Each structure stands twice: as C-alpha cells, then as structure tokens.
Amino acid sequence: MKEVLKNYSGIIFLLLGITIGSIIGIVSPQIVEYIKPLGDIFLNLLFVSVVPLVFFAVSNSIASLEQQSKFGKIIFTMSFTFLLFILIAAIFTIGMVYLFPVSSISGSSELLIEQNKEENWGDRIVSFFTVGEFTELFSRKNMLALLIFAFLTGFAARKSGDNGKPFRIFIASGYEVMKELLLMIMKIAPIGLGAYFAYQVATLGPQLFGFYAKPLGLYYVSGIIYFFVFFSLYAFVSDRRNGIKNFWKNAVLPTLTAISTCSSFATMPTNLVAATKIGIPSSIANLVIPIGTTLHKNGSSMSSIIKIYVAFQIIGRDFFEPSNLLLALGITVFVSIVAGGIPNGGYIGEMLMISVYQLPQEAVPAVIIIGTLVDPLATVLNAVGDVVAAMFVNRFVKV
C-alpha cells in the first residue's frame, strides 16, 4: 500500500484538488472569482517555464542526433503520423454525424463575438512562421516560430562541430534544468488545477444543458469512444499488449492536467514525464511532443467537423455533399495544425471555416460557443494524443 501511495500520490492529490474544485464550482460559484487567481498563478508559472523547455528540448534533440538519416526518418514518420491521426479522427467524426444526425439548431444573435483584427493572408502566413523581434520568440503565442528557430539552432549546433560543443552542452544542460523546474512547479498542481477547474465548472457548466446539448453530446460521445478505442489501437500497433498497458498506466496524469487546464501547452510537461516512463527515447519524445503540441490535434480535428456540420444544419445546406466533405477535411487538417496549444485557441480556424464556406452571420455564434464548450475533451484528445503519437513514431524509428 505504501508503494502504491508513493507511485500514485501525485495523481491522487490532483484528483482530490479537481474534485474539491468541482464541488466549489457547483455549490458556491459566487466564490470562484476569489480562488481563480490561484489557478492563474499556477498556469502562468507553467507557461513561462514550458516556453524555454520547448526551445531546449527541440534544439537539444536535433543537436544530439548523430545520424542525419535517422533524423530525417524521425521527421518523416512524425509528419506521417500526425496527418494520419488527424484524418482518422475527422473521418470517424464524419461517420458519427452521419449515423447519428443532429436536428437543426439555431444560435443566439445576442452573444458577443470576439472581433479579430483585419489582416490579409500574407500577413497571417508571415506571423505563423516568423516574428519580427527575438524577444517575441519566447511567447506561447508564437509557438510555431519558436519551433522553427529551435530547429535551426539545433542544426547550427550540429554543423558547428567541435567549436559548437560548449553550446551543445549548454542546451543539453538547459533542458535538464527546465525539466526539473517544471517538476517543482507541478507539485502545486492540485491547488492550481483545483482552483482553475472550479472556474471551468462554474462558468461553462450551465451552458451544457441548453440547446447545444445534442451536438455537444455527439461530440463528447464520439470523443470518448475515440479516446479509449483508437488510442488503445495506436498503442497496440506501437508495442502490442505492452503498449496498451504502458500507455494507459501513464496517461492518467496528462489526461487530468488537460481536463483541468484546457491547454495542450500546459499538459506538455506531464506528457514528457509520461513518455519517459513509457520508455520512449528522449530523442523522439523531445521532438514529437513539443511539435505535436502545436501541429497535432485529434480533438481539434473532431471539433472542426462537428462545427462545420452544425453550421450547415443552421443554414440548411447538405454537409454530406462530396465537395463539402473534401473541403471539410482540408479545413480540418489546416485547423488542427494552426490552432495554438492554449485555451480556446481555435478562433483562427473557426474564422477560416466561416470565410471559406461563406457562412451567414447567424451561424457564427453557434460555431464559437460549441468550440468553447468542447474545449475540455478536445484538449484531452489533442494533448494525450501526442504521447501515443510518440509511441507510434518510436515503433517505426528505433533510435
């Protein structure tokens, strides 16, 4: 019993914190605003620590790989895995909405919609991949630019030979230091996540029982099926029965973190810990998980299909027309790649969907609200999917 408590004490305390937070959110929502700052403090500590971790983890992984061919194989396998999982999630969701259609619903025109700054597509593409100032790299809002910079830094460190050895030692040491810092911060996770979960329950809970119940129910049922069935299948392909056993044994903490924070970004530290316990080499885990946090999103893929389907129901168009389905898959892949690993980070994708399909104004509130309300499960699928993706890549690339 002592050994069990030692191994699972972190999960037990986290569950306890989330449970207490849920009770507070339901019973005393009026006091949530007073305890929410505790959750915000924890998340802020987590975010500012994860950003340098991403830089050190990615650049160190590339700089430490000895074989150029092995690195190329990892990148190719990782890219194929991400695309495959995103498309499987989207096609599965299309099948679910076909088998269990949702009756027409309408959005509320009284809801306020967050206004985005007018920006042409050229500016958006530039902002996705680069930033104008070095200091802007180390922001979670510019994750793709940071990943590209970390890639280039790792390549440069490898090409510099003996002259770059001190720098390679520095980034390897930096990775270890940032990993320890995150483990220290995670010790206050039960308090921080409990406070944040109380806020989630108090603010989002009542809306779950409105006229969004049917599409939300369809998403949550589909998402839970995908989580248990498809993740188990991917784990089985990765390492047969041992893969399933190791994955579910170590997926609990990332899952609870994702549910509590609604942030793939905040879940990254627990994903890295889980990958280590599963036995995934750091040269793979430190590439797949940080990059997957930005570019690999099963939950966003599924929510994109649901939102497009609901929007089509509102305006009375046929979602299952072949051209609409193909366009939906294309949009879904794009949304799953560009959606940031932060709470409610899918607004860019939603605006893209509305623009491409030229949807009327009345469809916009429903799309945005559904995107917000499915965020907890979508984050679980996005974040925990990175762990099973790393297992899948490791199956085909032995480092």
ABEGO torsion letter per residue (X at the ends): XAAAAAAAAAAAAAAAAAAAAAAAAAABAAAAAAAAAAAAAAAAAAAAAAAAAAAAAAAAAAAABABAAAAAAAAAAAAAAAAAAAAAAAAAAAAAAAABBBBBBBBBAABBBBBBBBBBAAAAAAAAABBABAAAABBAAAAAAAAAAAAAAAAAAAAAEAAAAAAAAAAAAAAAAAAAAAAAAAAAAAAAAAAAAAAAAAAAAAAAABAAAAAAAAAAAAAAAAAAAAAAAAAAAAAEAAAAAAAAAAAAAAAAAAAAAGBAAAAAAAAAAAAAAAGBBAAAAAAAAAAAAAABBAAAAAAAAAAAAAAAAAAGBBAABAAAAAAAAAAAAAAAAABBABBGAAAAAAAAAAAAAGBBAAAAAAAAAAAAAAAAAAAAAAAAAAAAAAAAAAAABBX
